[in-house]
């Protein structure tokens, strides 16, 4: 919805064709932008049926790392010397989320003992509503100011905030002991 509104507001002659049954936009130069999601099997299958130069994952706090890995298998199209890229965005969830591990800590979300290869290829930037104030309504900014302290830190200031009431605030996969290390005991 937002993407189509932006295209319609551009001050230029219409240079694209919309396919609303398969959800893609084709431009006169042959470029295409496909819109889809990993929330339903049918939508996922449509995305997996193609290869792409660029992938943009929106709201990754709502996408599993399994789905991200599956999507990245489609980042395979070869177009001259173009370097394929993936972009991600989110309102920062808990620092225990896979995205914090990958982009902030620089560790493999599957095995937190292993740093990611090519660390320079993974980086993050902060853009919060204050940085984008001119494009947001005054009412929206006022509402953000009335949020709980935790929600304000996350949604207004872009901080990675642990969930309220977390029983094990310091728990990570580093705390898991291999079964072979647990001593034998008679009673549990």
C-alpha positions as CSV (number, residue, x, y, z in Angstrom):
1,X,0.0,0.0,0.0
2,X,2.7,2.5,1.0
3,X,4.9,1.7,-2.0
4,X,2.1,2.3,-4.5
5,X,1.2,5.6,-2.8
6,X,4.8,6.8,-3.1
7,X,4.9,5.9,-6.8
8,X,1.6,7.7,-7.4
9,X,2.9,10.8,-5.7
10,X,6.0,11.1,-7.8
11,X,6.1,14.1,-10.0
12,X,6.8,12.3,-13.3
13,X,4.9,10.6,-16.0
14,X,3.9,7.1,-15.2
15,X,6.9,5.0,-16.1
16,X,5.7,1.6,-14.7
17,X,3.1,-1.1,-15.0
18,X,1.5,-2.7,-11.9
19,X,0.7,-6.4,-11.8
20,X,-1.6,-6.7,-8.8
21,X,-2.3,-10.4,-9.1
22,X,1.4,-11.3,-8.7
23,X,2.3,-8.1,-6.9
24,X,5.1,-6.6,-8.9
25,X,5.8,-3.4,-10.6
26,X,7.6,-3.4,-14.0
27,X,9.4,-0.3,-15.1
28,X,10.0,0.7,-18.8
29,X,13.7,-0.1,-18.5
30,X,12.8,-3.8,-17.7
31,X,13.5,-3.5,-13.9
32,X,11.0,-5.1,-11.6
33,X,10.1,-4.7,-7.9
34,X,8.3,-7.7,-6.4
35,X,6.3,-7.3,-3.2
36,X,5.6,-10.3,-1.0
37,X,6.0,-11.8,2.4
38,X,6.9,-14.9,4.3
39,X,3.7,-14.9,6.3
40,X,1.9,-17.4,4.1
41,X,3.1,-20.5,2.2
42,X,1.6,-19.3,-1.1
43,X,3.2,-15.9,-0.8
44,X,6.6,-17.5,0.0
45,X,6.4,-19.8,-2.9
46,X,5.9,-16.9,-5.3
47,X,9.0,-15.2,-4.0
48,X,11.1,-18.4,-4.1
49,X,10.2,-18.9,-7.8
50,X,12.6,-16.1,-8.8
51,X,16.1,-14.8,-8.4
52,X,16.8,-11.3,-7.3
53,X,19.6,-8.7,-7.3
54,X,18.4,-6.9,-4.2
55,X,16.3,-8.1,-1.3
56,X,14.7,-5.8,1.2
57,X,13.3,-7.4,4.4
58,X,10.9,-5.1,6.1
59,X,10.2,-5.4,9.9
60,X,12.6,-8.3,10.5
61,X,11.6,-8.4,14.2
62,X,8.6,-10.2,12.8
63,X,10.5,-12.6,10.5
64,X,12.3,-15.8,11.7
65,X,15.9,-16.3,10.9
66,X,14.9,-19.5,9.0
67,X,12.7,-17.4,6.7
68,X,15.6,-14.9,6.2
69,X,18.0,-17.7,5.3
70,X,15.4,-19.1,2.9
71,X,14.9,-15.7,1.3
72,X,18.7,-15.2,0.9
73,X,18.9,-18.3,-1.2
74,X,17.1,-16.3,-3.9
75,X,19.7,-13.5,-3.9
76,X,21.4,-15.1,-6.9
77,X,20.7,-13.1,-10.0
78,X,23.7,-12.2,-12.0
79,X,23.6,-8.8,-13.8
80,X,26.9,-7.7,-15.1
81,X,29.2,-6.5,-12.4
82,X,26.3,-5.6,-10.0
83,X,26.9,-6.8,-6.5
84,X,23.8,-8.4,-5.0
85,X,22.7,-7.0,-1.6
86,X,20.2,-7.5,1.1
87,X,18.7,-4.7,3.2
88,X,16.9,-5.1,6.5
89,X,14.9,-2.8,8.8
90,X,13.1,-3.1,12.1
91,X,12.0,-1.4,15.2
92,X,14.6,-2.9,17.5
93,X,13.3,-5.9,19.4
94,X,15.0,-7.6,22.3
95,X,18.8,-7.8,22.2
96,X,18.3,-11.6,22.3
97,X,16.7,-11.4,18.8
98,X,18.7,-12.9,15.9
99,X,19.0,-9.5,14.3
100,X,20.9,-8.0,17.3
101,X,23.3,-11.0,17.3
102,X,24.0,-10.6,13.6
103,X,24.2,-6.9,13.0
104,X,25.2,-5.5,16.4
105,X,27.2,-8.3,18.1
106,X,28.6,-9.7,14.9
107,X,28.0,-13.3,15.8
108,X,26.3,-16.1,14.0
109,X,22.6,-16.3,15.1
110,X,22.7,-20.2,14.8
111,X,25.9,-20.6,16.8
112,X,26.7,-17.7,19.1
113,X,30.2,-18.9,19.7
114,X,31.1,-18.3,16.1
115,X,31.7,-14.7,14.8
116,X,30.2,-14.0,11.4
117,X,32.5,-14.1,8.4
118,X,33.1,-10.8,6.5
119,X,32.0,-8.6,9.5
120,X,32.5,-5.5,7.3
121,X,29.5,-6.6,5.2
122,X,27.2,-6.4,8.2
123,X,26.5,-3.0,9.6
124,X,23.6,-1.1,11.2
125,X,22.4,2.5,11.4
126,X,19.9,4.2,13.6
127,X,17.1,6.2,12.1
128,X,14.3,7.1,14.5
129,X,11.2,9.2,14.3
130,X,13.1,12.3,15.6
131,X,15.4,12.0,12.5
132,X,12.3,11.8,10.2
133,X,10.1,14.3,12.0
134,X,9.4,16.4,8.9
135,X,7.6,13.4,7.3
136,X,5.5,12.5,10.3
137,X,2.4,14.1,11.7
138,X,2.5,16.1,14.9
139,X,-0.1,13.8,16.4
140,X,2.1,10.8,15.8
141,X,5.1,12.4,17.6
142,X,2.8,13.4,20.5
143,X,1.5,9.8,20.8
144,X,5.1,8.5,20.8
145,X,5.8,10.8,23.7
146,X,3.0,9.2,25.8
147,X,4.3,5.6,25.5
148,X,5.6,3.6,28.4
149,X,9.3,4.2,29.1
150,X,10.2,0.8,27.6
151,X,8.1,1.4,24.5
152,X,9.4,4.9,24.1
153,X,13.0,3.7,24.3
154,X,12.3,1.2,21.5
155,X,9.9,3.1,19.2
156,X,11.2,6.7,19.7
157,X,14.9,6.3,20.4
158,X,15.6,3.1,18.5
159,X,17.1,1.2,21.5
160,X,17.2,-2.6,21.7
161,X,15.2,-3.2,24.9
162,X,14.7,-6.4,26.8
163,X,11.1,-7.4,27.4
164,X,9.4,-6.5,30.6
165,X,9.2,-9.3,33.2
166,X,11.9,-11.4,31.6
167,X,12.7,-14.2,34.1
168,X,16.2,-14.7,32.8
169,X,17.4,-11.3,31.7
170,X,21.0,-12.5,31.3
171,X,20.1,-15.8,29.6
172,X,21.6,-16.4,26.2
173,X,22.6,-19.6,24.4
174,X,26.0,-19.2,26.1
175,X,24.3,-20.4,29.4
176,X,23.3,-23.8,27.8
177,X,25.5,-26.6,29.0
178,X,26.0,-29.6,26.7
179,X,24.2,-32.7,28.0
180,X,27.6,-34.5,28.1
181,X,28.8,-32.0,30.7
182,X,26.0,-32.6,33.1
183,X,27.1,-34.9,36.0
184,X,25.2,-38.1,36.7
185,X,22.8,-37.8,39.6
186,X,20.3,-40.2,41.2
187,X,17.4,-37.8,41.5
188,X,16.0,-34.9,39.5
